[in-house]
Amino acid sequence: VNCHSHAFQRGLRGLGETYELASRDSFWTWRQEMYALVDAAADEERFYAATRKCFSEMRRAGITTVGEFHYFHHPKAGCGPPFRFDRAVIRAARDAGMRLVLLNAFYAFGGFGGQPLNEAQRRFETADVDAYWANMDALAAEIADDPHVSLGVVAHSLRAVSLEQLAALHRGAKERRIPFHLHIEEQPKEVDECKAAYDGRAPMRVLLDTVQVDELTTAVHCNHTEVAHLKEFTARGGQVCICPLTEGN
């Protein structure tokens, strides 16, 4: 089981880091390379091909189930209707012979404090909670007869959602009894910016103060989570998904 995947990013291999002695590579320079990859995936078929390639490699390696943390929703303007890439992920998993949990992400802002989305991030946009749930409920109807595909709810990160949106997404996941995931405390900059935005509170503290954490709540990464916060999170039933290759970099 691969619990945390961004399949389209398979195309970044060899591009995100140079490993030169004077290199200033970081998560944030890597992210710029990822945005270039986003620009190249103009339409549904290109995105499908990249996603299926990754899923097929997983299958050959012995992985049979994937949690696809999916935030890349839309083709370029003029290349197809909104949210077509959600359907492309499902099609790619079926064609590769993978069981899929489509962890479908809400992504409204480009940073803490309601910063606007940049050009690449607009391909991820789900600014309206009602529209997000309308799409999720439509997806649920489309996969109702497929025992190998299910859904989960995602708030991409605290920098990408408001606290009101975070609470509404988590509440909707609980009502539907489906998983809820989010990236949290992956980078020191994220922690510092969160504390500046939320009265000195770290991201995990904000999460604990905002939602009713339960066994369906999964925090991804937690690289810089304070021990006391992590103990409280797990005591409430929360799960942690670590990504060894990412965390080790």
Residue pairs with C-beta under 8 A, 6 or more apart in sequence:
1 63
1 64
1 65
1 66
1 67
2 58
2 63
2 65
2 66
2 67
3 67
3 218
3 241
4 67
4 69
4 181
4 220
4 241
4 243
5 54
5 58
5 66
5 67
5 68
5 69
6 68
6 69
6 70
6 71
6 72
7 50
7 51
7 54
7 55
7 66
7 68
7 89
7 92
8 37
8 41
8 47
8 50
8 51
8 54
8 72
9 34
9 37
10 50
10 53
10 54
10 57
11 37
11 40
11 50
12 30
12 33
12 34
12 37
15 33
15 37
16 25
16 29
16 30
16 33
16 34
17 23
17 25
17 30
18 25
19 25
27 186
27 187
27 189
28 187
28 189
35 118
35 120
35 121
38 72
38 120
38 123
39 120
40 46
41 47
41 50
41 72
42 75
42 76
42 79
43 75
43 76
43 79
43 80
44 75
44 79
44 80
44 84
44 85
44 87
44 88
47 72
47 75
47 85
47 88
48 88
48 91
48 92
51 88
51 89
51 92
52 91
52 92
52 95
52 96
55 66
55 92
55 93
55 96
55 98
56 96
58 66
58 96
58 98
59 96
59 97
59 98
63 98
64 97
64 98
64 99
65 98
65 99
65 100
65 101
66 93
66 98
66 99
66 100
66 101
67 101
67 103
67 152
67 181
68 89
68 93
68 100
68 101
68 102
68 103
69 103
69 105
69 154
69 181
69 183
69 220
70 85
70 86
70 89
70 102
70 103
70 104
70 105
70 154
71 105
71 107
71 124
71 154
71 156
72 85
72 123
72 124
73 82
73 83
73 85
73 86
73 105
73 123
73 124
73 125
73 126
74 80
74 82
74 83
74 84
74 85
74 122
74 123
74 124
74 125
75 81
75 84
75 85
75 123
76 123
83 135
86 102
86 104
86 135
86 139
87 139
87 142
89 100
89 102
90 100
90 102
90 139
90 142
90 143
90 149
93 99
93 100
93 148
93 149
94 100
94 146
94 148
94 149
98 148
99 148
99 149
100 148
100 149
100 150
101 149
101 150
101 151
101 152
101 179
102 139
102 149
102 150
102 151
102 152
103 151
103 152
103 153
103 154
103 179
103 181
104 135
104 136
104 139
104 151
104 152
104 153
104 154
105 124
105 126
105 154
105 155
105 156
106 126
106 129
106 132
106 153
106 154
106 155
106 156
106 160
106 161
106 165
106 169
107 117
107 121
107 124
107 125
107 126
107 156
107 160
107 161
108 117
108 125
108 126
108 127
108 160
108 161
108 162
108 165
109 115
109 116
109 117
109 159
109 160
109 161
109 162
110 116
110 117
110 118
110 121
110 159
110 160
111 159
111 193
112 158
112 159
112 193
112 194
112 196
112 197
113 197
114 162
117 124
117 125
124 156
126 132
126 135
129 165
129 168
129 169
132 169
133 172
136 151
136 153
139 151
140 151
143 149
143 150
143 151
150 178
151 178
152 173
152 178
152 179
152 180
152 181
153 169
153 170
153 172
153 173
153 176
153 178
153 179
153 180
153 181
154 169
154 180
154 181
154 182
155 161
155 165
155 166
155 169
155 170
155 180
155 182
156 182
156 183
157 182
157 183
157 184
157 186
157 190
157 203
158 166
158 182
158 184
158 190
158 194
158 203
158 206
158 207
159 190
159 193
159 194
161 169
163 206
163 210
166 182
166 207
166 210
166 211
167 210
167 211
169 180
170 180
170 210
170 211
170 212
170 217
171 211
173 179
173 180
173 216
174 180
174 212
174 214
174 216
177 216
178 216
179 216
179 217
179 218
180 216
180 217
180 218
181 217
181 218
181 219
181 220
181 241
182 207
182 218
182 219
182 220
183 220
183 221
184 203
184 204
184 207
184 219
184 220
184 221
184 222
184 225
185 191
185 202
185 203
185 204
185 219
185 221
185 222
185 223
185 224
185 225
186 220
186 221
186 223
186 224
186 246
187 223
187 224
188 224
190 203
190 224
191 202
191 203
191 224
194 201
194 202
194 203
194 206
195 201
195 202
198 206
201 209
202 225
202 226
202 229
204 219
204 222
204 225
204 226
204 229
204 230
204 233
205 226
205 229
207 213
207 219
207 233
208 229
208 232
208 233
208 236
211 217
212 236
213 233
213 236
213 237
213 238
214 236
214 237
214 238
215 237
215 238
215 239
217 236
217 237
217 238
217 239
218 238
218 239
218 240
218 241
219 225
219 233
219 238
219 239
219 240
219 241
220 240
220 241
220 243
221 241
221 242
221 243
221 246
221 247
222 230
222 240
222 242
223 247
225 233
230 240
233 240
234 240
